[in-house]
């Protein structure tokens, strides 16, 4: 009853009017994936229903409406404490003054792998509430703001831990408990818990020397300066180390990098381009995934265009051509935070229609591939892979060291291994990366 009374007290009309007016005015191209007519009709339908809904139901449906813009930077930030660790904002998420609007989380955390739902400790989930896991994911998916399906999976997995989202989307009957059944037949009833007092703080970046492998492992978590060092200074220190030590491989791990300030990437990109040790294909690996977003995706696109980086892992959560630099808009009555992209970033070719940057090798264990890419030298056998031609990839087949596909008339410089191959294709003096895997 308290929640319902609050719903009647909040002037949702003011918030919805702000949403309907400011989002189309702020976003450079808001109706790429939906229409203005559909967007405004959604707003008006919620306006009519809001007095009968509980506050969290209004908030979740507002988030769904914003998500129809299909832009990961344009979203209604759910009113949930950052210390739950479900999301990774660059700045602290400001909660509304009215605590009855705050969302909560259960202790259980989820991940989506191969379109199946698992807990992060590996238990497969069969049901949540009165829905199958598959139906629960489908029910929650429309609320998730995303550039592509990979980023959507990351958001959906997080949203499945939030009772307010589950209840608003019809997955559970009560905010007080979340029944979860596992594939082995066991079950638990999870209850919302208060947020931790704090959450672990990762340094935005660090590097480690793997002496036996003659490799530098660069953990790149955030495109930001730290309190004690700029990213430019860090880049200088890391590349000086690479120059002075017997380093044959640089591995950049950006699987958990949600972005930051893209202009800070420049010293890293220039350092890689200048480094003699990192020019040969097979000397630079970039680990990417569904959480590689925003400025991290921009950096990946720059590496794809300007270096011989081999990408491993999952497709990125960000798109090569994307919208960003969100404007923050506090809705007048509820105090909810609406973020709306202000700029269009064309990091790739204007003809690039990809909504994600895909790895050359999609794998759950990119570390193993990066540390032993080629295997033993080989001359005979068959390798199949791609040539990366700017933003496009063309299939290629190599048999006993010779290219036999329709690209065979170009000049190739290849290194063949018992596991994989890498090299370049020369077209009018321009070299394009070749990557391939041993088939027989």
SULTA-V592587 format. One record per run of one state. SS is the DSSP state (h for helix, s for strand, l for the rest). FROM is the first residue (numbers start at 1). TO is the last residue. If there is no record, write none. Layout:
# SULTA-V592587
SS&FROM&TO ; SS&FROM&TO
This chain:
# SULTA-V592587
l&1&1 ; h&2&9 ; l&10&11 ; h&12&26 ; l&27&35 ; h&36&52 ; l&53&54 ; h&55&67 ; l&68&74 ; s&75&77 ; l&78&79 ; s&80&80 ; l&81&81 ; h&82&84 ; l&85&98 ; h&99&101 ; l&102&102 ; s&103&103 ; l&104&104 ; s&105&106 ; l&107&109 ; s&110&113 ; l&114&115 ; s&116&119 ; l&120&123 ; s&124&128 ; l&129&130 ; s&131&132 ; h&133&141 ; l&142&148 ; h&149&159 ; l&160&162 ; h&163&168 ; l&169&177 ; s&178&182 ; l&183&186 ; s&187&190 ; l&191&191 ; s&192&193 ; l&194&204 ; s&205&210 ; l&211&214 ; s&215&220 ; l&221&222 ; s&223&223 ; l&224&230 ; h&231&244 ; l&245&248 ; s&249&253 ; l&254&259 ; s&260&260 ; l&261&261 ; h&262&274 ; l&275&275 ; h&276&278 ; l&279&283 ; s&284&288 ; l&289&294 ; h&295&306 ; l&307&309 ; s&310&313 ; l&314&320 ; s&321&324 ; l&325&326 ; s&327&330 ; l&331&336 ; s&337&340 ; l&341&342 ; s&343&346 ; l&347&360 ; s&361&362 ; l&363&365 ; h&366&371 ; l&372&376 ; s&377&377 ; l&378&381 ; s&382&389 ; l&390&391 ; s&392&399 ; l&400&401 ; s&402&403 ; l&404&410 ; s&411&417 ; l&418&419 ; s&420&427 ; l&428&429 ; s&430&438 ; l&439&440
